């Protein structure tokens, strides 16, 4: 059951862009625990709003023409989790090796995270895309856009029109 027609829906580290497009900010649990929590507020987008304690729903991830088994489960205290097996965990860790090292050492990242874009193909099949927003790494820490070295340019050249004449501002 879809709970809203207004998007995006924000819930902790999730952004629901539409009924079929989700973004998960990849945090420590993704790398260390091979899964992540699904907040109660967005269960309906995964069609698990009526899931009961100790119930499990099998799903499939499609990533770069490969398929991986995963599941959504509800534990005994009514937490819902999206979990995957070691084969997909290895894919994440290989794609984002520096993030794996980072989250092994630190509990939280600074102001950037990689993202897992999840596109719902059906109730049991999800297409996964992984995006890394780190521009580089220094001393084991991700660089942000503010820290990236940007080539400087001459302001006079920037404010010239097409004929080469300097514009008065």
C-alpha positions in Angstrom: 0.0 0.0 0.0 1.4 3.4 -1.0 0.9 5.9 1.8 1.4 9.1 -0.2 1.3 10.7 -3.6 3.8 13.4 -2.6 7.5 12.7 -3.3 10.2 12.5 -2.2 9.5 10.7 1.1 12.4 11.0 3.6 12.9 8.4 6.3 16.2 8.3 8.1 18.8 7.2 5.5 16.2 6.5 2.8 14.8 8.7 0.1 11.7 7.4 -1.7 11.6 9.2 -5.0 8.6 7.4 -6.4 6.6 4.2 -5.8 9.4 2.3 -7.7 12.6 4.3 -7.1 14.4 4.3 -3.7 17.7 5.7 -2.6 19.5 4.2 0.4 22.3 6.2 1.9 24.9 3.5 2.4 26.0 3.5 6.1 28.0 1.2 8.3 25.3 -1.5 8.4 25.5 -2.0 4.6 29.2 -2.8 4.8 29.5 -4.6 8.1 26.2 -6.4 8.6 25.2 -7.2 4.9 21.9 -5.3 5.3 20.0 -2.3 6.4 16.9 -1.4 8.3 13.7 -0.5 6.6 11.8 2.2 8.6 8.2 1.4 9.4 7.2 4.6 7.6 8.3 3.1 4.2 7.4 -0.5 4.5 4.4 0.0 2.2 6.8 0.8 -0.7 8.2 -2.7 -0.4 4.7 -4.2 0.0 5.6 -5.5 3.4 3.4 -3.2 5.5 1.6 -6.3 7.0 4.8 -8.3 7.6 4.8 -10.2 11.0 7.5 -11.0 13.5 9.8 -13.8 12.2 8.4 -13.6 8.7 10.7 -13.4 5.7 10.1 -12.4 2.1 12.6 -13.6 -0.6 13.7 -11.1 -3.2 16.2 -10.8 -6.0 18.7 -8.0 -6.7 19.8 -7.4 -10.3 23.2 -5.7 -10.5 25.3 -5.4 -13.7 23.5 -8.3 -15.4 24.0 -10.6 -12.4 21.3 -11.7 -10.0 21.7 -12.1 -6.2 19.3 -13.6 -3.6 18.3 -11.3 -0.8 15.4 -11.0 1.7 13.3 -8.8 3.8 12.6 -10.0 7.3 10.8 -8.8 10.4 12.6 -9.7 13.7 10.9 -10.6 17.0 10.9 -6.9 18.1 9.1 -5.8 14.9 12.2 -4.3 13.1 12.2 -4.8 9.4 15.5 -5.4 7.7 16.6 -5.7 4.1 19.4 -8.3 4.0 21.6 -10.0 1.4 24.1 -12.8 1.3 27.9 -12.8 1.1 28.0 -12.9 -2.7 26.3 -9.5 -3.0 28.2 -8.2 0.1 31.5 -9.1 -1.8 30.3 -7.1 -4.8 29.6 -4.0 -2.6 33.0 -4.4 -0.9 34.8 -4.8 -4.2 33.0 -1.8 -5.8 33.6 0.4 -2.7 36.8 -0.9 -1.2 37.8 2.4 0.5 34.3 2.7 2.1 34.6 -0.8 3.5 38.0 0.1 5.1 36.5 3.4 6.3 33.4 1.7 8.0 35.6 -1.0 9.5 37.4 1.8 11.3 34.7 4.4 11.9 31.0 4.1 12.9 29.7 7.0 10.7 30.9 9.0 7.7 31.2 12.7 7.6 29.0 14.5 5.1 29.0 12.2 2.1 28.0 8.6 1.6 27.8 6.2 -1.3 24.2 5.5 -2.3 22.4 2.4 -3.4 19.7 3.2 -5.9 17.0 0.6 -5.8 14.5 0.4 -8.7 11.5 -1.9 -8.2 10.9 -4.1 -11.2 8.3 -6.2 -9.4 7.4 -7.0 -5.8 10.3 -9.5 -5.6 12.8 -8.1 -8.1 14.9 -4.9 -7.6 17.5 -3.4 -9.9 20.5 -2.0 -7.9 22.9 0.8 -8.9 25.7 1.9 -6.7 27.0 5.5 -6.7 30.1 6.7 -4.9 30.3 10.4 -4.2 33.8 10.5 -2.8 36.1 12.5 -5.1 39.2 10.8 -3.6 40.7 9.6 -0.4 43.2 11.2 1.9 44.6 9.4 5.0 41.7 6.9 4.8 39.0 9.7 4.7 36.7 10.5 1.8 37.2 13.8 0.0 34.2 16.0 -0.6 33.6 18.5 -3.4 34.7 21.2 -1.1 38.1 19.5 -0.6 38.7 18.7 -4.3 41.4 20.7 -5.9 39.7 22.8 -8.7 41.8 24.4 -11.4 41.8 28.1 -11.0 40.9 30.4 -13.9 41.5 34.1 -14.6 38.4 36.1 -13.7 39.1 38.6 -16.6 38.9 35.7 -19.1 35.7 34.4 -17.5 33.9 37.7 -17.9 34.8 38.3 -21.6 32.1 38.1 -24.2 32.4 36.0 -27.4 34.3 38.7 -29.2 37.0 38.8 -26.6 36.1 42.1 -25.1 36.1 42.4 -21.3 32.6 42.9 -19.9 31.9 45.7 -17.4 30.2 44.3 -14.3 
